[in-house]
């Protein structure tokens, strides 16, 4: 699998779970995606350490790491070899969960079929374990909403981020257009998994909730992620917008 094929597979999986994003016609269908946020967990074979060699074979290189203890996350920013889509790989630390939810999530992950733990299958085959029960989902959600999200989605794309400059339009105009399309932006700058740098105009748009069937057959509607819009506050800055995404104070050294 080549990088473009890999990204296409991630995108198709993303719009399958977020059909309202797939139906947007506010920019060309081939408009550049600034970044994809991939959410995973610290349990092998789904940890960042396990995934980096595979992503490296696709040409991605880690450029910065970020630690967010208040969210139980370690984040790795990965750059493509050319001017393409970056990856933001966010890893939930299981050690930050209390014993009961940690054991429930660990048990789910342990049921993964070996075939779904190899190579690019780690991120392109959907949830690789059985669906949790609704009661287990609620237990995980009470402990950490991202633990519940991982339980029902598996390691995969949580949201896509778009840079208004690369879309050729202004932040305010696209924000209004998304609202008219039914996507209401959140004023909370930490809504899209992680805190965001003040160097960016930024808004996260939760997508419509989707009805999912849980392990015991009951169906419930839950939010599966969303879309992010951003724009650099200083247009003279030569860095890509995604390079400014996360607050500088959360950065830690790559060793």
Beta strands, then each sheet from edge to edge (+ up, - down):
strand 1: 35-41
strand 2: 61-68
strand 3: 73-79
strand 4: 86-92
strand 5: 156-163
strand 6: 185-186
strand 7: 200-206
strand 8: 210-213
strand 9: 219-222
strand 10: 226-232
strand 11: 251-252
sheet 1: 6+ 7- 10+ 5+ 1- 4- 3+ 2- 11+
sheet 2: 8+ 9-
end
